Amino acid sequence: MSIDPTASVHPSSVIEAGAKIGAGCKIGPFCLIGPEVTLAEGVELKSHVSVTGWTDIGAGTVVYPFASLGQVPQDLKFKGERTRLIIGANNRIRENVTMNTGTEGGGGITRVGDGGLFMANSHVAHDCQIGNRVILANSVAIAGHCILEDEVIVGGLSGVHQFVRIGHGAMIGAVTMVTADVIPHGLVQGPRGVLDGLNLVGLKRRGADRGDLHALRDLLHDLGTGSFRDSARARADEGSDNKYVREVLDFILGPSDRSFLAPR
């Protein structure tokens, strides 16, 4: 066990032998930290937090009461193999959040990027790859093997089916079931999610101008006129100097055989 002398640990908390607690960490009451856990500089566990398994938490991350990080996957195929959870820096992980380690069949690592907000009762399952500045609202459930790229927002009470990819900057409305891949900057909503347009607010916040929005709307129209991949391939063959259009086309034509949520 290694506890930096500048860290503070409440006497009611249990830190098992082998754990590494970085400089300036704050461990509140009734926390449990397992033997393979590493907390980087300035991590704060408010109280009643369980961190176990082979788990790393990045600098400045704050974890709120009753979160459970690093428990074994909820996957019947898991046979006790040594797998990992890596959480980046400056995340806010609210009450009752659960994040599980990976599985051997899924690459062995569940990974969460930097600067995310994981609201109360949200769940990140085994082998997920979560990007930077992602927001999961209350009670969102992300199933195993999903990929959420940077700056994705998922509204409250929504569920994402296993193996789904959600592209950069996409937004999922509340109470939505996402059963297929979502293009970058897409807006998805409805009980059985459909691609309902573009995340215009997010695009404008990230600096997209009127020309960018017009180019993306044209692309969305073309994608809705036939086979999703065939339409994307035809547009890619034409070429585009718009970075947002290229980003969407690269995502669609990338190494995945999954279906997409298509425009209405």
Secondary structure, DSSP 8 states (H G I E B T S, - for coil): -EE-TT-EE-TT-EE-TT-EE-TT-EE-TT-EE-TTEEE-TT-EE-SS-EE-SEEEE-TT-EE-TT-EEEE--S-TT--S---EEEE-SS-EE-TT-EEE---GGGTSEEEE-SS-EE-TT-EE-TT-EE-TT-EE-TT-EE-TT-EE-TT-EE-TT-EE-TT-EE-TT-EE-SS-EE-SBB-TTEEEETTBTEEEEE-HHHHHHTT--HHHHHHHHHHHHHHTTS-HHHHHHHHHHH----HHHHHHHHHHTSS----B--B-
